[in-house]
Amino acid sequence: MRKLITTLGLLGLSGAVLAADAVGATEKQATNWHAIIMFCIFVALTMGITYWAASRTKSTADFYTAGGGITGFQNGLAIAGDYMSAATLLGLTAMVYTQGYDGYIYMLCFFAGWPIILFLMAERLRNLGKFTFSDITAYRLDQGKVRTMAAVSSLTVVCFYLIAQMVGAGQLIKLLFGLEYNVAIFAVGILMMVYVTFGGMVATTWVQIIKACMLLAGGTLVMILAMSQFGFSYTELMEKATSVHKLGDKLMSPGSLLKDPVTAISLGLGLMFGTAGLPHILMRFFTVTDAKEARKSVLYASGFVAYFFNVIFLMGLTAIIIVGQNPDFFEGGEIGKKLIGGGNMVAMHLAKAVGGNMLLGFLAAVAFATILAVVSGLALAGASAISHDLYARVIMKGQASEASEIRVSKIATICLGAVAIVLGILFEKQNIAFMVGLAFGVAAAANFPVLILSMYWKGLTTKGALWGGYGGLVSAVLFVLFSKSVWVDVLGNAAPLFPYTQPALFAMPVAFLLAYVMSKSDSSVRAKEEIEAFEDQYVRAQTGYGAASAANH
């Protein structure tokens, strides 16, 4: 009863905040009542799910991994929901609108990480891990030291990803809902705390599934309505688009986005291997019943993401004519000037052009729901790193009770929510692109090398894992800090100390090299025992013998 009252109270609070601010909306942006009503319906629905999930969240396995009882199809949808953020819908549509084919290449870099996860990682992740990917990296190594390193790098990735999502939420709602930036930040933070604190992974999973379905349905509807204006002819669309776009015939030629090949390769590596190192994505593989379902979930997720990327590509191309040639969507009513609301609003303008305010309201609510769901997944990954890895395994040496571990995780969630709100407000005016790049760069340089080596290389020792993990983490952060995107654009220095904006190409070799050299140079008795223990790990990774089983609900 207490849970129900608290949940309903927070729902009422967030609804009151939304309504109150809607009345006093800024004069610059009219209140979009369609969006607000649809958003409130979504919040009410997900609060119901959270209440239902709270009654089924009794153990740490339930809280972190939904008891391992999610099917491959459900988990595939949830992973796709985790991966398809608002940046995917808004940012990539805008990129295709401005850069054409280069936007599609950018999507392919994001997509290239999935085969790596499917063929190299999914099965072993499910068989070796229990709650977090630290379970795998520390499987035969020093639990305390390696878990601490993995938790630090996970929290670094989570925090930078959280900042990007929170700032994105604030800007989107400020623009589309007519709400104050700070109110939007508080609404996202409070709702995220409620989802994770009360419902755990069960609630987060179902919020992701619903959001993924809404996003796929909304994007598909906009794309179909837009393509109908060209008789569903791709040839006719391309002829018209190339005739009016500033790139002309080069619209479908690569090379206009990243002229520097080193940056292009580094970005590609970061997006590809960063996907395989994101803690909130890796955590989803422990929610399924067995390794077979883990493989299925990656296959389904790949299909959903691939489909959605193609939908976005067509949305971006159709927007070149439908939005780009309509003076109603430009400031001052003059085609070619700045788009109303900025470049990232291309998808929203397209929705309004083909479906009116109703479709615009739906897509705006979906975009906000998308941010909310991704933030919840990130918060759960961060909270589990604190409670499961640091508290239960490092501080309590595996002696913590389930109740105390869940309590610490809930406290960590509230703290992460508060941190996210504060950082979202502090970084309101900053460019968030480098934070996303840093999140992927750190994941690719700190998490991925140690994770893949621990699964496939018997020679990895604790010393090598620590040097590789910390070396990748520190080098990735420093490379981004000294790049133009931070050193010049944020800190105001005259010239960057590091000439490229993407760290993966340089930080990943540092991580692999340090891990290899330090492992080879470690001749201690502990190192020999860790190398010998690889055989037992290999058997479990292949067969699943001894792996955690699903819980009955």
matplotlib code that plots the C-alpha trace (Angstrom):
import matplotlib.pyplot as plt

x = [0.0, 2.9, 4.4, 1.1, 0.6, 4.2, 4.0, 0.6, 1.9, 5.0, 2.7, 0.5, 3.5, 5.0, 1.5, 1.0, 4.4, 3.7, 0.2, 1.4, 4.2, 2.1, -0.1, 2.9, 4.7, 7.1, 5.7, 8.2, 6.8, 3.1, 2.1, 1.6, -1.4, -1.4, 2.1, 1.4, -1.8, 0.0, 3.0, 0.7, -1.0, 2.4, 3.5, 0.3, 0.7, 4.3, 3.5, 0.9, 3.7, 6.0, 3.4, 2.9, 6.6, 7.2, 5.1, 7.3, 10.7, 11.6, 15.3, 18.5, 18.0, 14.5, 15.8, 18.9, 17.9, 14.1, 14.9, 16.4, 12.8, 12.6, 12.2, 14.6, 11.9, 11.0, 14.7, 15.4, 12.7, 14.1, 17.7, 16.5, 14.6, 17.8, 19.7, 17.3, 17.5, 16.0, 19.4, 18.7, 15.3, 16.1, 19.9, 20.2, 17.1, 18.6, 22.0, 20.4, 18.5, 21.7, 24.4, 22.5, 24.3, 26.9, 24.1, 23.4, 27.1, 27.0, 24.1, 26.0, 28.8, 26.3, 24.9, 28.3, 28.6, 25.8, 27.5, 30.4, 28.0, 26.0, 28.9, 31.6, 29.9, 26.1, 26.4, 29.5, 28.0, 24.9, 26.8, 29.5, 27.7, 25.0, 24.1, 26.8, 29.6, 32.1, 31.1, 32.8, 35.9, 36.5, 35.5, 39.0, 40.8, 41.1, 37.5, 38.0, 40.5, 39.0, 35.4, 36.4, 38.1, 35.1, 32.6, 34.6, 34.7, 31.0, 30.0, 32.1, 30.2, 26.9, 27.4, 28.4, 25.6, 23.2, 24.3, 23.7, 20.2, 19.2, 20.3, 18.6, 15.4, 15.4, 15.9, 13.3, 10.6, 11.4, 10.9, 8.0, 5.9, 6.3, 7.8, 10.7, 14.1, 14.6, 11.1, 11.7, 15.0, 13.2, 10.4, 12.8, 14.9, 12.0, 10.2, 13.4, 14.0, 10.4, 10.8, 14.1, 13.7, 10.3, 10.2, 13.9, 14.7, 11.2, 9.7, 12.6, 12.3, 8.6, 9.0, 11.7, 9.5, 6.5, 8.7, 10.4, 7.0, 5.8, 9.0, 8.8, 5.1, 5.5, 8.5, 6.9, 3.7, 5.6, 7.7, 4.7, 2.7, 5.8, 6.6, 2.9, 3.6, 6.1, 3.9, 6.1, 8.7, 12.3, 13.5, 11.1, 12.1, 15.8, 15.3, 13.4, 15.8, 19.0, 17.4, 16.8, 19.5, 22.7, 24.8, 23.1, 24.3, 26.7, 23.8, 24.2, 28.0, 30.1, 32.7, 31.0, 30.5, 34.0, 36.7, 39.5, 39.9, 41.6, 38.6, 36.2, 38.1, 38.3, 34.6, 33.7, 35.8, 34.3, 30.7, 31.3, 33.2, 31.6, 28.3, 29.9, 31.1, 28.0, 27.1, 23.3, 23.3, 25.5, 23.3, 20.3, 21.9, 21.5, 17.7, 17.1, 16.6, 19.7, 22.4, 20.1, 17.7, 20.6, 21.6, 18.0, 17.7, 20.7, 19.2, 15.8, 17.4, 19.6, 16.5, 14.5, 17.5, 18.3, 14.6, 14.4, 17.6, 16.2, 13.0, 15.0, 17.0, 13.7, 12.4, 15.5, 15.3, 11.6, 12.2, 14.5, 11.5, 8.5, 10.3, 13.1, 10.8, 8.1, 8.6, 6.3, 9.2, 11.8, 12.4, 11.0, 9.2, 12.2, 13.4, 17.1, 17.3, 17.5, 14.8, 12.4, 13.6, 17.0, 18.4, 17.5, 13.7, 13.6, 11.8, 9.2, 8.5, 8.1, 5.6, 3.6, 3.7, 2.4, 0.1, -0.7, -0.5, -1.8, 1.1, 3.6, 2.2, 2.6, 6.1, 7.1, 5.7, 7.6, 10.8, 10.5, 9.5, 12.6, 14.8, 13.0, 13.5, 17.1, 17.8, 16.2, 18.4, 21.5, 20.5, 20.0, 23.4, 25.0, 23.2, 24.1, 27.8, 27.6, 25.6, 26.5, 30.2, 31.4, 29.2, 28.4, 31.6, 34.3, 33.2, 31.3, 33.4, 30.4, 28.8, 26.0, 22.4, 20.0, 17.9, 20.8, 22.1, 18.8, 18.6, 22.0, 21.0, 17.8, 19.8, 22.3, 19.5, 18.2, 21.7, 22.3, 18.9, 19.9, 23.4, 21.7, 19.3, 22.2, 24.5, 21.6, 21.0, 24.7, 25.4, 22.3, 24.3, 27.0, 27.3, 26.4, 27.9, 31.3, 29.7, 28.1, 31.4, 33.2, 30.7, 31.2, 35.0, 35.4, 33.2, 35.3, 38.7, 38.1, 35.3, 35.5, 39.3, 39.3, 35.9, 36.9, 40.4, 38.9, 36.6, 39.0, 42.7, 43.8, 47.0, 45.1, 46.0, 44.7, 47.7, 47.1, 43.3, 43.9, 46.5, 44.5, 41.2, 42.5, 44.9, 42.0, 39.8, 42.3, 43.6, 40.1, 39.1, 42.3, 42.2, 38.7, 39.6, 42.5, 40.5, 38.9, 35.4, 36.4, 39.8, 38.7, 34.9, 34.2, 37.3, 38.0, 41.6, 43.1, 44.1, 43.6, 46.4, 45.1, 44.2, 41.3, 37.9, 37.4, 39.5, 38.9, 41.6, 44.3, 42.9, 41.9, 45.5, 46.7, 44.3, 45.1, 48.9, 49.0, 46.8, 49.1, 52.5, 51.5, 50.0, 53.1, 55.4, 53.4, 55.2, 53.6, 52.0, 48.6, 49.0, 49.8, 46.7, 44.6, 45.9, 45.2, 41.7, 40.8, 40.0, 37.2, 35.9, 36.1, 33.9, 31.3, 31.3, 30.7, 28.2, 26.5, 27.2, 26.8, 25.3, 22.5, 19.0, 15.8, 13.5, 9.9, 7.4]
y = [0.0, 2.3, 1.7, 2.5, 5.8, 6.9, 6.1, 7.8, 10.8, 11.2, 10.8, 13.6, 15.7, 15.3, 15.9, 19.0, 20.3, 19.8, 21.4, 24.3, 25.1, 24.7, 27.5, 29.8, 28.7, 31.0, 33.3, 32.2, 28.7, 27.8, 25.0, 21.7, 20.3, 17.2, 16.4, 17.1, 14.9, 12.0, 12.3, 12.2, 9.1, 7.4, 8.4, 7.0, 3.7, 3.3, 4.1, 1.3, -1.0, 0.2, -0.6, -4.1, -4.7, -3.6, -6.5, -8.9, -7.4, -9.4, -10.4, -8.9, -11.1, -9.6, -6.0, -6.2, -8.7, -9.2, -12.7, -13.7, -14.4, -12.1, -13.9, -13.3, -11.3, -9.1, -8.5, -7.7, -5.0, -3.7, -3.6, -1.8, 0.6, 1.2, 1.8, 4.0, 7.2, 10.5, 11.4, 8.6, 9.9, 13.7, 13.8, 11.2, 12.5, 15.9, 14.5, 12.8, 16.1, 18.1, 15.6, 13.0, 9.7, 10.5, 10.3, 6.7, 5.9, 7.3, 4.9, 2.0, 2.7, 2.5, -0.7, -2.4, -3.2, -5.7, -8.5, -8.3, -8.7, -11.5, -13.7, -12.9, -11.9, -12.6, -16.3, -16.0, -12.9, -14.9, -18.0, -16.2, -13.1, -12.7, -9.0, -6.8, -7.1, -6.8, -10.4, -11.5, -9.3, -10.4, -14.0, -15.5, -12.3, -10.3, -9.5, -6.3, -4.6, -5.6, -4.9, -1.4, -0.6, -1.9, 0.0, 3.3, 3.0, 2.0, 5.0, 7.3, 6.1, 6.3, 9.8, 11.3, 9.5, 10.7, 14.4, 14.1, 12.6, 15.0, 18.1, 16.7, 16.2, 19.7, 21.3, 19.1, 19.8, 23.5, 23.6, 21.3, 21.3, 25.0, 24.1, 25.6, 23.8, 23.2, 21.8, 19.3, 18.2, 17.7, 15.8, 13.4, 12.9, 12.2, 9.8, 7.9, 7.5, 6.2, 3.6, 2.2, 2.5, 0.7, -1.4, -2.3, -4.1, -5.5, -2.0, -0.6, -3.5, -3.0, 0.8, 0.1, -2.4, 0.0, 2.9, 0.9, -0.1, 3.5, 4.7, 2.1, 2.8, 6.6, 6.6, 4.2, 6.2, 9.5, 7.7, 6.1, 9.5, 11.3, 8.6, 8.7, 12.3, 10.8, 7.9, 5.6, 6.0, 6.2, 7.3, 10.2, 11.1, 11.1, 13.2, 15.9, 15.8, 16.2, 19.0, 21.2, 20.2, 22.3, 19.2, 18.5, 15.3, 14.7, 14.2, 10.4, 10.5, 9.9, 12.3, 15.6, 15.0, 13.9, 15.2, 13.9, 10.1, 9.7, 11.2, 9.1, 5.9, 6.8, 7.7, 4.4, 2.4, 4.2, 3.7, 0.0, -1.2, 1.3, -0.4, -3.6, -1.8, 0.2, -1.1, -0.6, -2.6, -5.4, -5.6, -6.7, -10.0, -11.2, -10.7, -13.7, -17.3, -18.8, -18.3, -19.3, -16.5, -14.1, -14.8, -14.4, -11.1, -9.7, -11.0, -9.3, -6.1, -6.0, -6.4, -3.7, -1.2, -1.9, -1.4, 1.9, 3.2, 2.8, 4.5, 7.4, 7.6, 7.9, 10.4, 12.6, 12.4, 13.2, 16.1, 17.8, 18.5, 18.5, 20.6, 22.2, 23.7, 24.9, 28.5, 27.8, 25.9, 28.6, 31.6, 34.7, 32.5, 32.5, 29.2, 28.6, 30.5, 28.8, 26.1, 27.0, 25.3, 24.5, 21.8, 18.9, 19.5, 18.2, 15.0, 17.0, 19.5, 16.5, 14.9, 18.2, 18.6, 15.1, 14.5, 17.8, 18.7, 15.2, 13.4, 16.0, 15.6, 11.9, 12.0, 14.6, 12.5, 9.4, 11.4, 12.4, 8.9, 7.7, 9.9, 8.8, 5.1, 5.4, 7.4, 4.7, 2.0, 4.1, 4.8, 1.0, 0.2, 2.9, 1.8, -1.8, -0.9, 0.9, -1.7, -5.0, -4.4, -1.8, -2.4, -6.1, -7.5, -5.0, -3.4, -6.3, -9.1, -10.9, -11.0, -8.5, -9.6, -9.3, -6.8, -4.5, -4.7, -3.7, -0.9, 0.4, 0.2, 2.3, 4.9, 4.9, 5.4, 8.4, 9.9, 9.3, 10.9, 14.0, 14.1, 13.9, 16.7, 19.0, 18.2, 18.6, 22.1, 23.0, 21.8, 23.5, 25.8, 23.3, 21.3, 17.7, 16.0, 15.6, 13.9, 11.2, 10.8, 10.5, 7.9, 5.7, 6.4, 5.5, 2.3, 1.3, 2.0, 1.1, -1.5, -3.4, -4.4, -5.8, -7.5, -9.2, -10.2, -11.7, -13.9, -15.0, -14.7, -17.0, -14.9, -12.0, -11.3, -8.9, -6.7, -6.6, -6.0, -3.1, -1.4, -1.9, -0.8, 2.3, 3.1, 3.0, 5.1, 7.8, 8.1, 8.3, 11.0, 13.0, 12.7, 14.2, 16.8, 18.0, 17.9, 20.9, 20.0, 20.5, 22.3, 25.1, 25.1, 24.5, 25.7, 28.6, 27.9, 29.1, 25.7, 22.1, 20.0, 16.9, 17.4, 14.9, 14.9, 11.1, 9.1, 5.4, 5.0, 6.1, 5.0, 1.5, 0.4, 1.9, -0.3, -3.5, -2.9, -2.2, -5.2, -7.4, -6.1, -6.1, -9.5, -11.0, -9.3, -10.6, -13.8, -13.9, -17.1, -15.4, -14.7, -18.4, -19.4, -16.9, -18.3, -21.9, -20.9, -20.0, -23.6, -23.7, -20.4, -21.6, -24.7, -22.6, -20.0, -22.7, -24.9, -22.6, -25.2, -23.4, -20.3, -18.4, -19.7, -17.8, -17.1, -18.1, -15.2]
z = [0.0, 0.9, -2.6, -4.3, -2.3, -3.0, -6.7, -7.1, -5.1, -7.4, -10.5, -9.1, -8.4, -11.9, -13.5, -11.4, -12.3, -16.0, -15.8, -13.7, -16.0, -19.1, -17.9, -17.5, -20.7, -22.3, -24.9, -27.5, -27.7, -27.7, -25.4, -27.4, -25.6, -27.8, -26.7, -23.0, -22.9, -24.7, -22.4, -19.3, -20.7, -21.2, -17.7, -16.2, -18.2, -17.1, -13.5, -13.6, -14.9, -12.1, -9.4, -11.0, -11.2, -7.6, -6.4, -8.4, -7.3, -4.2, -4.7, -6.2, -9.3, -9.8, -9.2, -11.5, -14.2, -13.9, -12.5, -15.8, -17.0, -20.1, -23.5, -26.4, -28.3, -25.4, -24.6, -28.2, -28.2, -24.9, -26.2, -29.3, -27.0, -25.0, -28.2, -30.1, -28.1, -28.9, -30.5, -33.0, -34.0, -33.9, -34.6, -37.4, -39.2, -39.1, -40.3, -43.4, -44.0, -44.1, -45.2, -47.2, -47.6, -44.9, -42.3, -43.4, -43.1, -39.6, -38.8, -40.2, -37.7, -34.9, -36.3, -36.9, -33.1, -33.2, -35.1, -32.6, -29.7, -31.4, -32.5, -29.9, -26.7, -26.2, -25.3, -23.0, -21.3, -20.3, -19.2, -17.2, -15.8, -13.2, -12.8, -14.4, -16.9, -14.0, -13.1, -16.3, -16.1, -12.5, -13.0, -12.4, -11.4, -8.1, -7.3, -5.3, -7.6, -11.0, -9.9, -8.6, -11.9, -13.9, -11.7, -12.1, -15.9, -16.0, -13.8, -16.0, -19.1, -17.4, -16.1, -19.4, -21.2, -18.5, -19.0, -22.7, -22.3, -19.6, -21.5, -24.6, -22.6, -21.3, -24.7, -26.4, -23.8, -23.5, -27.3, -27.9, -24.7, -23.9, -20.4, -18.6, -19.0, -15.3, -14.9, -17.7, -16.1, -12.7, -14.3, -16.1, -13.0, -10.6, -13.0, -13.6, -9.8, -9.4, -12.3, -11.1, -7.3, -7.2, -10.3, -10.9, -14.1, -14.6, -14.8, -16.8, -19.3, -20.0, -20.2, -22.9, -24.7, -24.8, -25.8, -28.6, -30.0, -29.9, -31.6, -34.3, -34.9, -34.9, -37.2, -39.6, -39.8, -40.5, -43.1, -44.9, -44.9, -46.2, -48.9, -50.1, -51.3, -53.8, -54.9, -52.8, -55.5, -54.2, -57.7, -57.8, -54.2, -55.1, -58.3, -56.3, -53.4, -55.4, -57.5, -54.4, -51.9, -51.5, -52.2, -55.5, -57.1, -54.3, -51.9, -52.2, -52.2, -49.1, -47.7, -46.8, -43.1, -41.9, -44.3, -42.1, -42.5, -39.1, -37.3, -39.5, -38.6, -34.9, -34.8, -36.5, -34.1, -31.1, -32.2, -33.2, -30.1, -27.8, -28.3, -27.1, -23.9, -22.9, -19.4, -19.8, -23.0, -21.6, -18.5, -20.7, -21.5, -17.9, -18.1, -20.4, -19.4, -21.1, -23.8, -26.6, -25.7, -25.4, -29.0, -30.1, -28.3, -30.2, -33.5, -32.8, -31.6, -34.7, -36.9, -35.1, -35.1, -38.8, -39.7, -37.8, -39.3, -42.7, -41.6, -40.4, -43.7, -45.7, -43.2, -43.6, -47.4, -47.6, -45.2, -47.7, -49.9, -47.4, -44.7, -46.6, -49.2, -46.8, -45.5, -42.5, -40.8, -41.1, -39.0, -40.7, -43.2, -45.5, -47.0, -46.3, -43.0, -39.7, -39.0, -36.2, -33.1, -34.5, -36.8, -34.6, -35.1, -38.7, -37.6, -35.6, -38.5, -40.8, -38.5, -38.4, -42.1, -42.9, -39.9, -38.2, -34.5, -33.5, -35.1, -33.9, -30.3, -30.5, -31.9, -29.3, -26.5, -27.9, -28.1, -24.4, -23.4, -25.3, -23.2, -20.0, -20.8, -21.8, -18.6, -16.5, -18.1, -17.5, -13.8, -13.2, -14.7, -12.6, -9.4, -10.0, -10.4, -7.0, -5.1, -6.6, -7.5, -5.0, -2.0, -2.1, -3.6, -2.7, 0.6, 2.1, 0.5, -0.8, 2.7, 2.1, 2.4, -0.6, 1.3, 2.1, -1.5, -2.9, -0.3, -1.4, -5.0, -4.4, -2.5, -5.4, -7.9, -6.0, -5.7, -9.5, -10.2, -8.1, -9.8, -13.3, -12.4, -11.2, -14.2, -16.6, -15.2, -15.1, -18.7, -20.2, -22.5, -23.4, -26.6, -25.6, -28.7, -27.1, -24.1, -26.2, -28.0, -24.7, -23.4, -26.5, -26.5, -22.8, -23.4, -26.4, -24.7, -21.0, -21.0, -24.3, -24.3, -20.8, -21.3, -24.6, -23.4, -20.2, -22.3, -25.0, -23.8, -21.1, -20.5, -19.0, -15.3, -12.7, -13.2, -17.0, -16.6, -14.2, -16.3, -19.5, -17.9, -16.2, -19.1, -21.6, -19.3, -18.5, -22.1, -23.6, -21.1, -21.7, -25.5, -25.4, -22.8, -25.0, -28.3, -29.9, -28.7, -25.0, -24.8, -27.3, -27.5, -23.7, -21.9, -24.3, -25.1, -28.4, -29.9, -29.0, -27.6, -29.4, -33.1, -33.3, -31.7, -31.4, -28.9, -29.8, -32.5, -30.0, -26.6, -27.6, -28.6, -25.3, -23.4, -25.4, -25.3, -21.5, -20.8, -22.9, -21.7, -18.0, -18.2, -19.9, -17.4, -14.4, -13.1, -9.7, -8.3, -8.4, -12.1, -12.8, -10.9, -12.9, -16.2, -15.1, -14.0, -17.7, -18.5, -16.0, -17.3, -20.9, -20.1, -18.4, -21.2, -23.8, -21.9, -19.4, -16.7, -13.3, -14.9, -13.1, -14.0, -14.5, -11.6, -11.5, -11.1]

ax = plt.figure().add_subplot(projection="3d")
ax.plot(x, y, z, "-o")
ax.set_aspect("equal")
plt.show()
